Amino acid sequence: MRFSTTAAALFSLLTLTTAQRTFNITSALAPGQWKKYRCLSEDKLIKRLPACLTDCQKNADRSDGCAIDDFACHCINYNVYSDLSSSLNPCAFPPALGGSGTCTLAELGQARPIVSDMCNFFNATLYAGYVGCRLKLSPKKTLKIVASEKTVIVS
């Protein structure tokens, strides 16, 4: 039981559980963050994640109504990702944990801080990291979500 509970906690990659946008401004604006996330696309993110998550990430990016390369929207749109988690977990989890994927707990653990850091950046900066980028984005959807929720800033 503890093994699967740990796995579930590790795979809450794109899921936040409260109806608010929360970010750590100090972390989001730390040196190197801008370079790391400037013009972030799905292809760039997938290169940073364990290979076992490639298909899962692509499916998630196409399932929440945001433009595929719009991580400001994907990160803000956590309620939809929460609803998708039941379909995302089987994609990544190995059969021993009830899934059809090939990820190990170690790989899931590697992915969590990458996605957490990325979403912290985009929750803090929204579209600033995409200014001048040639990517299809969905700012109207994102800003509608932002307008309907509470924002919590920590430093």
Secondary structure, 3 states (H helix, E strand, C coil): CHHHHHHHHHCCCCCCCCCEEEEEHHHHCCCCHHHHHCCCCHHHHHHHCCHHHHHHHHHHHCCCCCCCCCHHHHHHCHHHHHHHHHHHHHHHCCHHHCCCCCCCHHHHHHHHHHHHHHHHHHHHHCCHHHCCCCCCCCHHHHHHHHHCCEEEEEC
